[in-house]
Amino acid sequence: MKISIISLFPDMFTGVFDSSIIKRAQQDGHVSISFFNLKDYGIGSHAVVDDTPYGGGVGMVLKVDVMDSAITAAKEAYPSKDTRVILLDPKGEQYTQKIAQDLTFHDHLILICGHYEGYDERIRQLVDQEISIGDYVMSGGEIPAMVITESVIRLLPGVLKNDEAHRFESFSEEKGGMLEHPQYTRPAEYKGMKVPEVLLSGHFAKIDEFRQETAKEITQKRRPDLLLKKTS
């Protein structure tokens, strides 16, 4: 997979992408990540990327012509018949594990990180999808881009040491979209807190039943909306 990130602040990704799973995935050839600094496509000697909004208002708006040039450059750098351009914006659809899984099937992802007051509305006509990572506003799309990149990369075949590792995590299809069951490890007792006896029994059918029941209980308590989605 190829991931291209359009950002005014590509240095923000240093460190995050040079460690842990993302670093190993790049080293092992599972993914290639490139950055396109929006300033490189700015207008004039001052490389202008934004302007005041028509009709007045607070803040500056990213220019459609500048963004179009950056998107075109990203596409030309990695020609593919399967490129998906994604705008990171609070107005987009809520990001989910299902969307992350769907994105793994594309050959090339272009992630657009906004900044300042927002985008020229016409930029939305240049993209395939708009995504929000939550109902809150951030100063830019860089951190959301990190979230999407990490969550997608870990789903690629061969990235995790055990490809089965993500199949039974929270929100996965195998978990029915529910939260994951509780996990325990040694010691079996610590400061009066004990591991449930069933997990020590070696009876795998009962252990599986326990995990399913506790997953449902946790989901009902913490995210009942997930159960409503399951039954609707």
N, C-alpha and C positions, 0 to 999 in steps of 0.2 A: 504493500500500500504506500501511496505517496500522500503526504499532508503538507499543504501550503498554507501559511498563515500570513495574512495581510494585517500589518500593525504599525502604528506610529512609534511604538516602544518595544521593538523586538528584544532589547536587552533584558526585559523583564523575564524572559523565558530561560535565561542563563541560570544554571543551577538546578532548576526544576527538571529540565529536559536532559541534564547531564548527570542524572543519578537514577538509581533504582531501575524499575521495570522499563521506563521509556529509554534509558540509556542502553540497556541490554538489548531491547528490541531493535534499536538502530544498529548496534554493533553486529547483531546476528542477521541483519538483512531483512527483517520482517517489515520494517517501515523506514521510509526516508522522509525527513522533515526539512522544509525550506521556509525561509522568511522573506517577505517582500515589504520593505519599509515604504509606507505610503508617501513619505516625504520625497522619495526618489521620483515620484510621478507628479509632484506638485507643479503649479503654474508659475512661470516667470523666474526671475533671479532669486526671489525669496522662497521659491518652492511652496507656494500657497496651496493648502489642502482644504481650507474651509472658508466660509464667508458668512456674513450676517443674514438672517432669515428674511425672506420677502414678507412684508406685512408687519415687520417689527417683532420684537421679542428679546428675551434674555439668552445670551450664549451664542456660540458659533455652530454652523452646520457643515458637515463634511460634504464636499462637492461631488456631484455625480460624474463629471468628466474625469476627475482625478481617480475616483474609485474604478471607473470603467477601464482606465489605462492599467491600473494595478491588477485587476481581474484578468484582463487580456494577457498581461505579462506572465501571470501564474499559469494560465492555460497553455501558453506557447512554450513555457519552460518544460512542461511535462504534457505533451500531446496525448490525449486519451479520449476514447469514445464514451468513457464512463466517469466523467467528472461531475461532482456535486458541489455547487457553490452555496455556502451556508452563511447567513447573516446572523450575528449574535446580537440579540436585541430583546429588551424586556417585553416588547409586543409580540414576540414569537411564541410558538407552541411550547408547552412545558416539556423540558427534557426528561426522558425516562430511560430505563434499561432497555425497553423495546426499541426505542429510537437508536440507542447505542448499537444494539445488535444489527439493526437494519443498515447502519452506516458502514459496518464491516464488509458489506457486500460490494461497496464501491471501490474502484481502483484509485481514484484521486479525489481527495476532499480539499476544498478551499474554504478556510475559515476567515471570516472578515470581522476584525475587532474594531468596534466603533469607539469614539471618544468625543469629548466636548458635549454640546447640547444634543446632538443626534445626527441622523442621516438626512440628506436630501431624499424626499419620498420616492423619487424616480430610481434610486439605487435598488429598491425592492423589486423592480422589474428586471434587474440584472442577475438575480439569484434564484436558486431552486427551492430554498427552504429557509425559514426564520426560526431560530431556537432561543428560548430563554431558560436559564438554569434555575430560576425561582422568581417568586413574586417580591422582588426587591430591586433596587437600582444601584449599580456600581459606576465608578468613574470611567470605566472602559471595558472592552470585551476581552482583554488579555487573560484574566483569571478564568472566565468562562471557557475560553479556548483551551486553557490547560486542562480544565475539567473534562471537556469533551475528548481531547486528545488522549488523556490517560485512560478514560473509561472505554474508549474504542480500542486502543492498542492492546489492552490486556485481554480482549476477547479474540484477537487474531490467533489462528492456529499456530502452536509452537512457542508463543510468547511466554506463557506460564509453564513452569516445569511439568505440571500435570494439567493437561487440557480439560480434565474433568472438574478442575477446581472451581471454575466459575459457574458450573451448571446448577448447583444447588444453593447459590447465594441468594440473599434477599432480592426480591423483584424478578427473579429468573422464571422462565416458563415452567421449568421443572418443579419450582416451588409454588406454582399456581399464582404467581404474582405476589405472594405473601412475604413477610419478613422471615429471616432465617431463624432456625431453632437455636437455643442457647448452647454454648460450647464450654467444656471443662477440660482441665488437664491436671497433672500431679501438682501438689499433694491432694489426696482424696479428702482430707479434712484440713482446714486452716482457720484458726481462731473460732472454732465452733461452726464454721460454715462448711457443709458437707456436699459432696457430689451426689446427685440422685442415685440411689441404689441400682436402679434399672440399668444405668450406664456401666456399672461394674459387673453386671450379671453375665455378660457374654451371650445373652439371648437376643440375637439380632432382630428377630421379628418384633419383640417387645421394645427394643431400642428404637426401631423405625417408627413404631406406633407412638412412642413417647415424643419423638422429634416432630412428628406431624401434629400431634395435639398441642405441644408447647408453641410451635410456630403459629398455629391458629390463635392460641390464647394471646400471644404477644402482639400479633397483628390486630386482633380485636381491641386490645387495650390501647395500643399506640397509634395504629393507622387503620381504623375501621373503614375508612374510605376505600382501602384496597380490597376489602371483602365485598363491598358494595359493587365495585367494578367487576368482580369475579362473577357475581350472581346476576348482574344486569345484562 
